[in-house]
Amino acid sequence: MMSSISVEDLLKHLGSLNIIDIRSIQNYNNNHIPGSINVPFDNLILTPEKYLNPRQSYCLYCQKGLSSKSACQILSRKGYKVMNLQGGYEEWVLKH
């Protein structure tokens, strides 16, 4: 089952949670959540086994939270433990 996490909750777990930015490499290079890695949406969906360990949990985010929500739905159906950052990177910028 897919879940979501707020920016406030993410801040509490920063450093202990695997965070994946699914935006383009250009957006990631412009700015990103500290500690996150960049795995563009298509790469993550097509070959999740290259990037995800089924025994670990991950927080995914995109610009506004819509693409990452979609990715979470797809990946959770495949058995991965993923959660969506509510509001995406834009929400992070507003609240951080």
N, C-alpha and C positions, 0 to 999 in steps of 0.2 A: 504494500500500500504506500502511495506517495504521500509525503507530508511536506509542510513548509515551515520556514523559520523566519522570524522577524529580524531586522537589523539589530535591535537591542539584544535579542538572544544570541545572535551571531557574535556580537562583541564580547559576551560572557565566555564564549567558547573559542575565541580567536587563539590560534596557536595549538589547539588540541583537536581541530576539525580539519578534514581535507576539503579544501575549497577549490572549485573548478570554475573558471571563467570560460563560458562557451562562445564568447563573442569572437570577432575576427582578430587576427594577430595585430592589426593596426590599432584597433580599439584598445586591446590589452596593453600594447606598448605605450599608448598615450597616457593611460592611467588604469589602475586596477586595485582591488582590495589586497592589502599586504598579506603575503603568504599564499596567495592563490597561484595556481598554475593555469596556463592557457591550453585548452583543448577545444578547438572550434566545433560547433554543433555537429556538422556532418561527420567529422572524424569520430566523435564520441558515439554517435548513434550507429555508424556503420561497423566500427570495431571496438566496442566497449571493453572487450577483454584485454586490449592493449593498455588501457588506462585505469581500469577499475578492478579492485579486488572484491569479490563477492562477500568477504568477511568484514570489510570496512565500510564506514558510513561517509557520505560525501554531501557537501552543500554545493549546488549548482547555481550560477547566476548568469544573466544576460543583461541587456541594457535596462529593460523595464519589467522583467520577470515573466514574460509571455513565452518566449522560446525555451527558457529554462524549465518552465512548468511543463511544456510539451515534452522536453527531453526527459524529465523526471517520470512522467507517465509511461513513456516508452521503456525506459530503463528499469523502472520498478516492476513492470510486467515480465521483464527478463530476469528478475530476481535480485537486482542490485538495490542496496540501501542508499537511497538518494532523497534529498530534500531540496525544495526550491526556496531561494531567497526572495521573500515577498517584496515586490517593487523593484527588484534588481539593483543594478549599479546606481541608477538615479536615486533610489531610496537611500542607499549607502551614503552618497554624497550629501543628501539633505540632512541625515541624522548623525553623521559621524563628525 
